[in-house]
């Protein structure tokens, strides 16, 4: 009999593990326009997030470095992929939506579809001790963008 919490069973699937074992965005970015460090003091996960803005005002490139559990690392890789091509306002809205999802505040699949691969972390809401792990990269990016452009603080995800 499997005694793991309900959400854990399907979380560590092949797609999730691919983000952990073969991350596309885990590297130090040279000439980043923005960097920000994030730490999860409850478990010691930490990362530095790098971002380069494109000439059109969108996010042109993202990457991260750091260490932590599989959830924090996979979440950072998924988030990095999602943010390329987004405006800072759109990115902040996605960060807020992700936070609502992992805290169980937003559960509608049609709303969460915009999170792409990161929507697979929905069941983290059933594992309260792991929510901060999943949120680390997202909180780090949100803090970075809000500090860089306070106008975007009330940002939300565009629906369409």
ROZA-107423 format. One record per atom (N, C-alpha, C, O): residue number from 1; atom name; x, y, z. Coordinates in nm, 2 decimals, decimal comma. Each point is the difference from the previous one (the first is absolute). Example, Ala and Ser with C-alpha at 12.3 -4.5 7.8 and 13.67 -1.06 7.14 Angstrom:
    k   a      xx      yy      zz
    1   N    1,32   -0,57    0,78
    1  CA   -0,09    0,12    0,00
    1   C    0,09    0,12    0,00
    1   O    0,10    0,00    0,07
    2   N   -0,14    0,11   -0,14
    2  CA    0,09    0,11    0,00
    2   C   -0,08    0,11    0,08
    2   O    0,05    0,11    0,01
***
This chain:
    k   a      xx      yy      zz
    1   N    0,08   -0,12    0,00
    1  CA   -0,08    0,12    0,00
    1   C    0,09    0,12    0,00
    1   O    0,09    0,01    0,08
    2   N   -0,12    0,09   -0,17
    2  CA    0,07    0,12   -0,01
    2   C   -0,04    0,10    0,11
    2   O   -0,12    0,04    0,01
    3   N    0,21    0,00    0,08
    3  CA   -0,03    0,09    0,11
    3   C    0,04    0,14   -0,03
    3   O   -0,02    0,09    0,09
    4   N    0,06   -0,06   -0,21
    4  CA    0,04    0,14   -0,03
    4   C   -0,13    0,09   -0,01
    4   O   -0,11   -0,05   -0,03
    5   N    0,12    0,18    0,06
    5  CA   -0,12    0,09   -0,02
    5   C   -0,05   -0,01   -0,14
    5   O    0,08   -0,02   -0,09
    6   N   -0,20    0,05    0,07
    6  CA   -0,07   -0,01   -0,13
    6   C    0,08    0,07   -0,11
    6   O    0,01   -0,06   -0,11
    7   N    0,03    0,18    0,13
    7  CA    0,07    0,08   -0,10
    7   C    0,13   -0,05   -0,05
    7   O    0,04    0,03   -0,11
    8   N    0,03   -0,11    0,20
    8  CA    0,14   -0,04   -0,03
    8   C    0,00   -0,10   -0,11
    8   O    0,10   -0,01   -0,08
    9   N   -0,19   -0,08    0,08
    9  CA    0,00   -0,12   -0,09
    9   C    0,02    0,04   -0,15
    9   O    0,08   -0,05   -0,06
   10   N   -0,16    0,15    0,01
   10  CA    0,01    0,04   -0,14
   10   C    0,10    0,11   -0,02
   10   O    0,03    0,03   -0,12
   11   N    0,03    0,03    0,22
   11  CA    0,09    0,12   -0,02
   11   C    0,13   -0,04   -0,07
   11   O    0,04    0,07   -0,09
   12   N    0,02   -0,17    0,14
   12  CA    0,14   -0,04   -0,05
   12   C   -0,01   -0,08   -0,13
   12   O    0,05   -0,11    0,00
   13   N   -0,12    0,16   -0,10
   13  CA   -0,02   -0,07   -0,12
   13   C    0,12    0,03   -0,09
   13   O    0,09    0,08    0,03
   14   N   -0,09   -0,14   -0,15
   14  CA    0,12    0,02   -0,09
   14   C    0,02    0,14   -0,04
   14   O    0,11    0,05   -0,01
   15   N   -0,22    0,02   -0,02
   15  CA    0,01    0,14   -0,04
   15   C    0,06    0,09    0,11
   15   O    0,08    0,09   -0,03
   16   N   -0,13   -0,11    0,15
   16  CA    0,05    0,07    0,12
   16   C    0,15   -0,03    0,02
   16   O    0,09    0,09    0,01
   17   N   -0,05   -0,22   -0,02
   17  CA    0,14   -0,04    0,02
   17   C    0,09    0,06   -0,11
   17   O    0,12    0,02    0,03
   18   N   -0,17   -0,01   -0,15
   18  CA    0,08    0,06   -0,10
   18   C    0,04    0,14    0,03
   18   O    0,12    0,04   -0,03
   19   N   -0,20    0,04    0,09
   19  CA    0,03    0,13    0,05
   19   C    0,11    0,00    0,11
   19   O    0,08    0,10    0,01
   20   N   -0,08   -0,20    0,07
   20  CA    0,10   -0,02    0,10
   20   C    0,13   -0,04   -0,05
   20   O    0,11    0,06    0,03
   21   N   -0,11   -0,17   -0,11
   21  CA    0,12   -0,06   -0,05
   21   C    0,07    0,07   -0,11
   21   O    0,12    0,00   -0,02
   22   N   -0,20    0,06   -0,07
   22  CA    0,05    0,07   -0,12
   22   C   -0,06    0,14   -0,01
   22   O   -0,07    0,03   -0,10
   23   N    0,10    0,05    0,19
   23  CA   -0,06    0,14    0,00
   23   C    0,06    0,08   -0,12
   23   O    0,12    0,00   -0,03
   24   N   -0,21    0,07   -0,04
   24  CA    0,04    0,08   -0,11
   24   C    0,05    0,14    0,04
   24   O    0,08    0,06   -0,08
   25   N   -0,11   -0,02    0,20
   25  CA    0,02    0,14    0,04
   25   C    0,10    0,01    0,12
   25   O    0,01    0,11    0,05
   26   N    0,05   -0,21   -0,01
   26  CA    0,09    0,00    0,12
   26   C    0,14    0,03   -0,05
   26   O    0,08   -0,09   -0,03
   27   N   -0,05    0,22    0,03
   27  CA    0,14    0,05   -0,03
   27   C    0,01    0,14    0,04
   27   O   -0,10    0,07    0,02
   28   N    0,23   -0,02   -0,01
   28  CA    0,02    0,14    0,03
   28   C    0,00    0,08   -0,12
   28   O    0,07   -0,03   -0,10
   29   N   -0,16    0,13    0,10
   29  CA   -0,02    0,08   -0,12
   29   C    0,10    0,11    0,00
   29   O    0,01    0,08    0,10
   30   N    0,07   -0,06   -0,20
   30  CA    0,09    0,11   -0,02
   30   C   -0,08    0,12   -0,04
   30   O   -0,09   -0,01   -0,08
   31   N    0,12    0,13    0,13
   31  CA   -0,06    0,13   -0,05
   31   C   -0,15    0,00    0,03
   31   O   -0,08    0,05   -0,08
   32   N    0,04   -0,10    0,19
   32  CA   -0,15    0,00    0,04
   32   C   -0,03    0,15    0,03
   32   O    0,08    0,07    0,05
   33   N   -0,20   -0,03   -0,09
   33  CA   -0,05    0,13    0,04
   33   C   -0,05    0,01    0,14
   33   O   -0,01    0,11    0,06
   34   N   -0,03   -0,23   -0,01
   34  CA   -0,06   -0,01    0,14
   34   C    0,05   -0,13    0,06
   34   O    0,01   -0,10   -0,06
   35   N    0,02    0,11    0,19
   35  CA    0,03   -0,12    0,08
   35   C   -0,06    0,01    0,14
   35   O   -0,02    0,12    0,05
   36   N   -0,02   -0,23    0,01
   36  CA   -0,06    0,01    0,13
   36   C    0,02   -0,14    0,07
   36   O   -0,01   -0,10   -0,07
   37   N    0,04    0,11    0,20
   37  CA    0,02   -0,13    0,07
   37   C   -0,12   -0,03    0,08
   37   O   -0,07    0,09    0,06
   38   N    0,03   -0,22   -0,05
   38  CA   -0,11   -0,04    0,08
   38   C    0,05   -0,12    0,09
   38   O    0,08   -0,08   -0,04
   39   N   -0,14    0,08    0,16
   39  CA    0,04   -0,10    0,10
   39   C   -0,13   -0,05    0,06
   39   O   -0,09    0,08    0,04
   40   N    0,08   -0,21   -0,02
   40  CA   -0,11   -0,06    0,08
   40   C    0,07   -0,04    0,13
   40   O    0,06   -0,11    0,02
   41   N   -0,08    0,20    0,09
   41  CA    0,07   -0,03    0,12
   41   C   -0,05   -0,13    0,08
   41   O    0,07   -0,05    0,08
   42   N   -0,19    0,01   -0,12
   42  CA   -0,05   -0,12    0,07
   42   C    0,07   -0,13   -0,04
   42   O    0,00   -0,10    0,07
   43   N    0,07    0,10   -0,19
   43  CA    0,07   -0,12   -0,04
   43   C    0,14    0,02   -0,06
   43   O    0,07   -0,09   -0,02
   44   N   -0,04    0,22    0,00
   44  CA    0,13    0,02   -0,05
   44   C    0,02    0,01   -0,15
   44   O    0,10    0,03   -0,06
   45   N   -0,21   -0,05   -0,02
   45  CA    0,00    0,02   -0,14
   45   C    0,04    0,14   -0,03
   45   O   -0,05    0,10    0,06
   46   N    0,13   -0,08   -0,16
   46  CA    0,03    0,14   -0,04
   46   C    0,03    0,00   -0,15
   46   O    0,05   -0,09   -0,06
   47   N   -0,08    0,21    0,00
   47  CA    0,03    0,02   -0,14
   47   C    0,03    0,14   -0,03
   47   O   -0,04    0,09    0,07
   48   N    0,11   -0,07   -0,18
   48  CA    0,02    0,13   -0,06
   48   C   -0,07    0,00   -0,13
   48   O    0,03   -0,09   -0,09
   49   N   -0,12    0,18    0,06
   49  CA   -0,07    0,01   -0,12
   49   C    0,06    0,11   -0,09
   49   O    0,02    0,11    0,05
   50   N    0,00   -0,14   -0,18
   50  CA    0,05    0,10   -0,09
   50   C   -0,10    0,02   -0,11
   50   O   -0,07   -0,09   -0,04
   51   N    0,07    0,22   -0,01
   51  CA   -0,10    0,03   -0,10
   51   C    0,07    0,11   -0,09
   51   O    0,07    0,09    0,04
   52   N   -0,10   -0,11   -0,17
   52  CA    0,05    0,11   -0,09
   52   C   -0,13    0,04   -0,08
   52   O   -0,07   -0,08   -0,06
   53   N    0,05    0,21    0,07
   53  CA   -0,11    0,06   -0,08
   53   C    0,03    0,02   -0,14
   53   O    0,12    0,03   -0,04
   54   N   -0,22   -0,06   -0,05
   54  CA    0,02    0,02   -0,14
   54   C   -0,03    0,15   -0,04
   54   O   -0,05    0,07    0,09
   55   N    0,09   -0,03   -0,20
   55  CA   -0,02    0,14   -0,05
   55   C   -0,14    0,04    0,00
   55   O   -0,03    0,12    0,01
   56   N   -0,06   -0,22   -0,03
   56  CA   -0,15    0,04   -0,01
   56   C   -0,06    0,01    0,14
   56   O   -0,13    0,01    0,00
   57   N    0,20   -0,03    0,11
   57  CA   -0,05    0,02    0,13
   57   C   -0,05   -0,13    0,06
   57   O   -0,06   -0,01    0,11
   58   N    0,07   -0,10   -0,18
   58  CA   -0,04   -0,14    0,05
   58   C    0,13   -0,06    0,06
   58   O    0,11    0,04   -0,02
   59   N   -0,14   -0,15    0,08
   59  CA    0,11   -0,08    0,06
   59   C    0,06   -0,08   -0,11
   59   O   -0,06   -0,09   -0,06
   60   N    0,19    0,11    0,03
   60  CA    0,07   -0,06   -0,11
   60   C    0,07   -0,13    0,04
   60   O    0,00   -0,10   -0,09
   61   N    0,05    0,09    0,21
   61  CA    0,07   -0,12    0,04
   61   C   -0,01   -0,01    0,15
   61   O    0,00    0,10    0,07
   62   N   -0,01   -0,22   -0,02
   62  CA    0,00   -0,03    0,15
   62   C    0,09   -0,11    0,03
   62   O    0,02   -0,09   -0,09
   63   N    0,03    0,08    0,21
   63  CA    0,08   -0,11    0,05
   63   C    0,01    0,01    0,15
   63   O   -0,04    0,10    0,06
   64   N    0,09   -0,21    0,00
   64  CA    0,01    0,00    0,14
   64   C    0,12   -0,09    0,04
   64   O    0,04   -0,09   -0,08
   65   N    0,01    0,11    0,20
   65  CA    0,10   -0,09    0,06
   65   C   -0,04   -0,02    0,14
   65   O   -0,08    0,08    0,06
   66   N    0,12   -0,19    0,00
   66  CA   -0,03   -0,02    0,14
   66   C   -0,01   -0,14    0,03
   66   O    0,03   -0,09   -0,08
   67   N   -0,08    0,06    0,20
   67  CA   -0,02   -0,14    0,04
   67   C   -0,12   -0,01    0,08
   67   O   -0,05    0,10    0,06
   68   N   -0,01   -0,22   -0,05
   68  CA   -0,12   -0,02    0,07
   68   C   -0,06   -0,14   -0,04
   68   O    0,06   -0,07   -0,07
   69   N   -0,18    0,05    0,13
   69  CA   -0,07   -0,12   -0,03
   69   C   -0,04   -0,01   -0,14
   69   O    0,00    0,10   -0,08
   70   N   -0,05   -0,22    0,04
   70  CA   -0,05   -0,02   -0,14
   70   C   -0,11    0,10   -0,03
   70   O   -0,01    0,05   -0,11
   71   N   -0,08   -0,03    0,20
   71  CA   -0,12    0,09   -0,02
   71   C    0,05    0,14   -0,03
   71   O   -0,05    0,06   -0,10
   72   N    0,14    0,00    0,18
   72  CA    0,05    0,13   -0,03
   72   C    0,07    0,02   -0,13
   72   O   -0,01    0,10   -0,07
   73   N    0,09   -0,20    0,04
   73  CA    0,08    0,00   -0,12
   73   C   -0,09   -0,02   -0,13
   73   O    0,02    0,08   -0,10
   74   N   -0,11   -0,17    0,11
   74  CA   -0,09   -0,02   -0,12
   74   C   -0,09    0,12   -0,02
   74   O   -0,02    0,05   -0,11
   75   N   -0,03    0,01    0,22
   75  CA   -0,08    0,12    0,00
   75   C    0,07    0,11   -0,07
   75   O   -0,06    0,08   -0,08
   76   N    0,19   -0,06    0,12
   76  CA    0,08    0,11   -0,06
   76   C    0,02   -0,02   -0,15
   76   O   -0,01    0,10   -0,07
   77   N    0,03   -0,22    0,03
   77  CA    0,02   -0,03   -0,14
   77   C   -0,13    0,03   -0,08
   77   O    0,00    0,06   -0,11
   78   N   -0,11   -0,11    0,16
   78  CA   -0,13    0,02   -0,06
   78   C   -0,04    0,15   -0,01
   78   O   -0,04    0,05   -0,11
   79   N    0,07    0,02    0,22
   79  CA   -0,03    0,14    0,00
   79   C    0,09    0,08   -0,10
   79   O   -0,05    0,09   -0,08
   80   N    0,17   -0,13    0,07
   80  CA    0,10    0,07   -0,09
   80   C   -0,05   -0,01   -0,15
   80   O    0,00    0,09   -0,07
   81   N   -0,05   -0,21    0,04
   81  CA   -0,05   -0,03   -0,14
   81   C   -0,12    0,09   -0,03
   81   O   -0,02    0,05   -0,10
   82   N   -0,07   -0,05    0,20
   82  CA   -0,13    0,08   -0,02
   82   C    0,02    0,15   -0,01
   82   O   -0,08    0,06   -0,07
   83   N    0,18   -0,01    0,13
   83  CA    0,02    0,15    0,00
   83   C    0,06    0,06   -0,13
   83   O   -0,02    0,12   -0,02
   84   N    0,09   -0,19   -0,06
   84  CA    0,06    0,05   -0,12
   84   C   -0,11    0,06   -0,09
   84   O   -0,10   -0,08   -0,03
   85   N    0,11    0,20   -0,01
   85  CA   -0,10    0,07   -0,09
   85   C   -0,11    0,07    0,08
   85   O   -0,08    0,07   -0,07
   86   N    0,08   -0,08    0,20
   86  CA   -0,11    0,07    0,08
   86   C    0,05    0,14    0,03
   86   O    0,12    0,02    0,02
   87   N   -0,22    0,07    0,00
   87  CA    0,04    0,13    0,06
   87   C    0,01   -0,02    0,15
   87   O   -0,04   -0,09    0,05
   88   N    0,11    0,19    0,01
   88  CA    0,01   -0,01    0,15
   88   C   -0,13   -0,01    0,07
   88   O   -0,02   -0,08    0,09
   89   N   -0,08    0,15   -0,14
   89  CA   -0,14    0,00    0,06
   89   C   -0,06   -0,14   -0,02
   89   O   -0,06   -0,05    0,09
   90   N    0,07   -0,01   -0,21
   90  CA   -0,05   -0,13   -0,02
   90   C    0,07   -0,10    0,09
   90   O   -0,06   -0,09    0,06
   91   N    0,19    0,10   -0,05
   91  CA    0,08   -0,09    0,09
   91   C   -0,04    0,00    0,14
   91   O   -0,01   -0,10    0,07
   92   N   -0,01    0,22   -0,02
   92  CA   -0,04    0,02    0,14
   92   C   -0,14   -0,06    0,02
   92   O   -0,03   -0,07    0,10
   93   N   -0,06    0,09   -0,20
   93  CA   -0,13   -0,07    0,01
   93   C    0,01   -0,15    0,01
   93   O   -0,08   -0,06    0,07
   94   N    0,17    0,00   -0,15
   94  CA    0,02   -0,14    0,00
   94   C    0,05   -0,05    0,13
   94   O   -0,04   -0,10    0,05
   95   N    0,13    0,18    0,01
   95  CA    0,06   -0,04    0,13
   95   C   -0,11    0,00    0,10
   95   O   -0,01   -0,09    0,09
   96   N   -0,08    0,19   -0,09
   96  CA   -0,11    0,01    0,10
   96   C   -0,09   -0,12   -0,02
   96   O   -0,05   -0,06    0,10
   97   N    0,02    0,03   -0,23
   97  CA   -0,09   -0,11   -0,02
   97   C    0,06   -0,13    0,04
   97   O   -0,07   -0,09    0,06
   98   N    0,20    0,07   -0,08
   98  CA    0,07   -0,12    0,05
   98   C   -0,02   -0,02    0,15
   98   O   -0,03   -0,10    0,05
   99   N    0,06    0,21    0,02
   99  CA   -0,01    0,00    0,14
   99   C   -0,14   -0,03    0,05
   99   O   -0,02   -0,08    0,10
  100   N   -0,08    0,13   -0,17
  100  CA   -0,14   -0,04    0,04
  100   C   -0,03   -0,14   -0,03
  100   O   -0,07   -0,07    0,08
  101   N    0,13    0,01   -0,18
  101  CA   -0,02   -0,14   -0,04
  101   C    0,07   -0,09    0,11
  101   O   -0,07   -0,09    0,05
  102   N    0,19    0,11   -0,01
  102  CA    0,07   -0,09    0,09
  102   C   -0,05    0,02    0,14
  102   O    0,02   -0,09    0,09
  103   N   -0,09    0,20   -0,06
  103  CA   -0,06    0,02    0,13
  103   C   -0,15   -0,05    0,00
  103   O   -0,07    0,00    0,10
  104   N    0,02   -0,06   -0,21
  104  CA   -0,13   -0,05   -0,02
  104   C   -0,11    0,11   -0,01
  104   O   -0,12   -0,03    0,02
  105   N    0,16    0,15   -0,05
  105  CA   -0,10    0,11   -0,01
  105   C   -0,06    0,01   -0,14
  105   O   -0,11    0,05   -0,02
  106   N    0,18   -0,10   -0,08
  106  CA   -0,05   -0,01   -0,14
  106   C    0,02   -0,14   -0,05
  106   O    0,11   -0,05    0,00
  107   N   -0,23   -0,01   -0,03
  107  CA    0,01   -0,14   -0,04
  107   C   -0,06   -0,03   -0,14
  107   O    0,00   -0,11   -0,05
  108   N   -0,05    0,22   -0,02
  108  CA   -0,07   -0,02   -0,13
  108   C    0,10   -0,03   -0,10
  108   O    0,09    0,08   -0,03
  109   N   -0,10   -0,20   -0,04
  109  CA    0,10   -0,04   -0,10
  109   C    0,00    0,10   -0,11
  109   O    0,11    0,03   -0,06
  110   N   -0,22    0,03    0,02
  110  CA    0,00    0,09   -0,11
  110   C    0,08    0,13    0,03
  110   O    0,05    0,07   -0,09
  111   N   -0,05   -0,03    0,22
  111  CA    0,08    0,12    0,04
  111   C    0,15   -0,04    0,01
  111   O    0,09    0,08   -0,03
  112   N   -0,06   -0,21    0,07
  112  CA    0,13   -0,04    0,02
  112   C    0,08   -0,04   -0,12
  112   O    0,12   -0,02    0,00
  113   N   -0,19    0,00   -0,11
  113  CA    0,06   -0,04   -0,13
  113   C    0,11    0,09   -0,04
  113   O    0,09   -0,04   -0,07
  114   N   -0,10    0,17    0,10
  114  CA    0,10    0,10   -0,04
  114   C    0,13   -0,03    0,07
  114   O    0,11    0,06   -0,04
  115   N   -0,11   -0,14    0,14
  115  CA    0,13   -0,03    0,07
  115   C    0,08   -0,11   -0,07
  115   O    0,11   -0,04    0,04
  116   N   -0,17   -0,02   -0,14
  116  CA    0,06   -0,10   -0,08
  116   C    0,05   -0,12    0,09
  116   O   -0,07   -0,05    0,08
  117   N    0,20    0,01   -0,10
  117  CA    0,06   -0,11    0,08
  117   C   -0,02    0,02    0,15
  117   O   -0,02   -0,09    0,08
  118   N    0,03    0,22   -0,03
  118  CA    0,00    0,03    0,14
  118   C   -0,14   -0,04    0,06
  118   O   -0,01   -0,02    0,12
  119   N   -0,09    0,00   -0,20
  119  CA   -0,13   -0,04    0,05
  119   C    0,00   -0,14    0,06
  119   O   -0,08   -0,04    0,08
  120   N    0,18   -0,04   -0,12
  120  CA    0,01   -0,13    0,06
  120   C    0,04    0,00    0,15
  120   O   -0,01   -0,10    0,07
  121   N    0,05    0,22   -0,02
  121  CA    0,03    0,01    0,14
  121   C   -0,12    0,04    0,09
  121   O    0,01    0,03    0,11
  122   N   -0,13   -0,04   -0,17
  122  CA   -0,13    0,03    0,06
  122   C   -0,01   -0,08    0,14
  122   O   -0,05    0,06    0,09
  123   N    0,08   -0,18   -0,09
  123  CA   -0,02   -0,09    0,11
  123   C    0,09    0,04    0,12
  123   O   -0,01   -0,06    0,11
  124   N    0,11    0,15   -0,13
  124  CA    0,08    0,04    0,11
  124   C   -0,09    0,06    0,11
  124   O    0,04    0,00    0,12
  125   N   -0,15    0,06   -0,16
  125  CA   -0,09    0,05    0,10
  125   C   -0,05   -0,10    0,11
  125   O   -0,04    0,04    0,11
  126   N    0,06   -0,17   -0,14
  126  CA   -0,03   -0,10    0,10
  126   C    0,12   -0,04    0,08
  126   O   -0,01   -0,08    0,09
  127   N    0,12    0,15   -0,11
  127  CA    0,12   -0,02    0,07
  127   C    0,05    0,13    0,06
  127   O    0,10    0,05   -0,06
  128   N   -0,16    0,00    0,16
  128  CA    0,03    0,14    0,05
  128   C    0,15    0,02    0,03
  128   O    0,05    0,11   -0,02
  129   N    0,02   -0,21    0,06
  129  CA    0,15    0,02    0,03
  129   C    0,08    0,02   -0,13
  129   O    0,11    0,05    0,01
  130   N   -0,17   -0,08   -0,13
  130  CA    0,08    0,01   -0,12
  130   C   -0,04    0,13   -0,08
  130   O    0,06    0,03   -0,10
  131   N   -0,16    0,04    0,14
  131  CA   -0,05    0,12   -0,07
  131   C    0,11    0,10   -0,02
  131   O    0,02    0,05   -0,11
  132   N    0,06   -0,02    0,22
  132  CA    0,11    0,09   -0,01
  132   C    0,11   -0,04   -0,10
  132   O    0,06    0,08   -0,06
  133   N   -0,04   -0,21    0,05
  133  CA    0,09   -0,06   -0,10
  133   C   -0,04    0,04   -0,14
  133   O    0,08    0,05   -0,08
  134   N   -0,21   -0,08    0,05
  134  CA   -0,05    0,03   -0,13
  134   C    0,00    0,15   -0,03
  134   O    0,02    0,04   -0,12
  135   N   -0,05    0,04    0,22
  135  CA   -0,01    0,14   -0,02
  135   C    0,13    0,08   -0,01
  135   O    0,00    0,12   -0,05
  136   N    0,11   -0,18    0,09
  136  CA    0,12    0,08    0,01
  136   C    0,04    0,08   -0,12
  136   O    0,02    0,12    0,01
  137   N   -0,01   -0,19   -0,13
  137  CA    0,04    0,07   -0,12
  137   C   -0,10    0,11   -0,03
  137   O    0,03    0,11   -0,05
  138   N   -0,16   -0,14    0,06
  138  CA   -0,11    0,09   -0,04
  138   C    0,00    0,12    0,09
  138   O   -0,02    0,11   -0,05
  139   N    0,04   -0,13    0,18
  139  CA    0,01    0,12    0,09
  139   C    0,12    0,08   -0,03
  139   O    0,00    0,13    0,01
  140   N    0,11   -0,19   -0,04
  140  CA    0,13    0,07   -0,03
  140   C   -0,02    0,08   -0,13
  140   O    0,04    0,12    0,00
  141   N   -0,10   -0,17   -0,10
  141  CA   -0,03    0,08   -0,12
  141   C   -0,09    0,11    0,02
  141   O    0,02    0,11   -0,04
  142   N   -0,13   -0,14    0,11
  142  CA   -0,10    0,11    0,03
  142   C    0,06    0,11    0,08
  142   O   -0,02    0,12   -0,03
  143   N    0,10   -0,15    0,13
  143  CA    0,07    0,11    0,08
  143   C    0,09    0,08   -0,09
  143   O    0,01    0,12    0,01
  144   N    0,07   -0,19   -0,10
  144  CA    0,09    0,07   -0,09
  144   C   -0,07    0,09   -0,09
  144   O    0,04    0,12   -0,01
  145   N   -0,15   -0,16   -0,05
  145  CA   -0,07    0,08   -0,09
  145   C   -0,08    0,12    0,07
  145   O    0,00    0,11   -0,06
  146   N   -0,05   -0,14    0,17
  146  CA   -0,07    0,11    0,07
  146   C    0,10    0,10    0,05
  146   O   -0,04    0,12    0,00
  147   N    0,16   -0,16    0,04
  147  CA    0,10    0,10    0,04
  147   C    0,05    0,08   -0,12
  147   O    0,03    0,12    0,02
  148   N   -0,03   -0,18   -0,13
  148  CA    0,05    0,07   -0,12
  148   C   -0,10    0,09   -0,06
  148   O    0,04    0,10   -0,06
  149   N   -0,17   -0,13    0,07
  149  CA   -0,10    0,08   -0,06
  149   C   -0,13    0,00    0,09
  149   O   -0,09   -0,08   -0,02
  150   N    0,09    0,17    0,12
  150  CA   -0,11    0,00    0,10
  150   C   -0,14    0,01   -0,07
  150   O   -0,10   -0,03    0,07
  151   N    0,09    0,08   -0,19
  151  CA   -0,13    0,02   -0,06
  151   C   -0,07   -0,13   -0,03
  151   O   -0,12    0,00    0,00
  152   N    0,20   -0,11    0,00
  152  CA   -0,07   -0,13   -0,04
  152   C   -0,05   -0,07    0,13
  152   O   -0,04   -0,12   -0,02
  153   N    0,05    0,18    0,13
  153  CA   -0,04   -0,08    0,13
  153   C   -0,14   -0,06   -0,01
  153   O   -0,02   -0,11    0,06
  154   N   -0,07    0,18   -0,12
  154  CA   -0,14   -0,05    0,00
  154   C   -0,03   -0,09   -0,12
  154   O   -0,11   -0,01   -0,05
  155   N    0,22   -0,04   -0,01
  155  CA   -0,02   -0,08   -0,13
  155   C   -0,08   -0,12    0,02
  155   O   -0,02   -0,06    0,10
  156   N   -0,04    0,02   -0,21
  156  CA   -0,08   -0,12   -0,01
  156   C    0,02   -0,07   -0,13
  156   O    0,06    0,06   -0,09
  157   N   -0,10   -0,18    0,08
  157  CA    0,02   -0,08   -0,12
  157   C   -0,11    0,04   -0,10
  157   O   -0,11    0,01    0,04
  158   N    0,16    0,02   -0,16
  158  CA   -0,10    0,03   -0,11
  158   C   -0,08   -0,13   -0,03
  158   O    0,05   -0,11   -0,02
  159   N   -0,18    0,13    0,02
  159  CA   -0,09   -0,11   -0,05
  159   C   -0,04    0,02   -0,14
  159   O   -0,02    0,12   -0,04
  160   N    0,01   -0,22   -0,03
  160  CA   -0,03    0,02   -0,14
  160   C   -0,03   -0,12   -0,08
  160   O   -0,03    0,01   -0,12
***
